[in-house]
Amino acid sequence: MQKATIQLETLSCPSCLQKIENAVKGLDGVEKDSVTVLFNSSKVRANFDSESITIKDIENAIGDLGYPVIKSKVTSA
């Protein structure tokens, strides 16, 4: 299991947070209970199975919603 911290451009509304959280939770390979979107720091944290999904897939899912990813950090959970 890998742990991702994804830095986004500044989030402007709480409904953005909900959209991002639902999209990431909906991805296969992401541990649903681990998904947290931090509104004030514009970060997404999630644990994922690197054999099922890549960090790039998670970034693309967020980017496809219209929220640019600035950078990501992946560590072993």
N, C-alpha and C positions, 0 to 999 in steps of 0.2 A: 504494500500500500504506500502510495506517495502522498505528500501533503503539498498543496499548491497555495501560494499567495499571489493573487493577481491584482496589480495596480491599474486602476482605470482613470480616465479623465474625470474631473469633478462631476459627481452626480448632483443633479439639480432638483430632483423631486422624489419623495418616498415611493411613488408608484413605480419609478424606474427600478428601485431596489427589489420590489416584488417581481417584476418582469424578469430581471436577471436571475434571481433566486429560483424561480420556477423553471427557467430554461436550463440552468445548470443541474438542478435536481432531476430533470427529465432525461438527462444523458445516461446512456448505459455505461456502467463502469464507475460512476460517481457514487460515493457513499452519501445517500440522501440526508441522513441525520447530521452530517459534518458540514453541510453547506451553510455559510454565513456571509451575508453581505453587510459590510460596515459602511453605513451612509456617510458619516463624518469624515472618514479617511479615504473613501471611495475605493475600498478593497473588497475582494472576494476571496474567501478561504474555503477550501474543500479538500477532502481526501478522495483519491481516485486510484483505481487499479490500472497500473501502467501497461498491463497486458491486454486490457480491454479498450482503453482510450488514451490518447496522448494529451499533453498540455495544449498542443496546437489545436486539437479538436475543441477543447473547452474555450480557448481564446476565440476561435472562429464562431462558436455558438453565441458568445457575448457580443462579438463584433457584428455579427449578422443582425443583432437587435438594434444596432446603431450606437453602441457604446465602445469607443476605441480603447484598446488595451495598450497601456504604456509599457509595462514590463511584467514579467512573471518570475517567481522564484519557486523551485520545486525542491523539497527535501524528503528524506525517508521519514515515514510516519512511525 
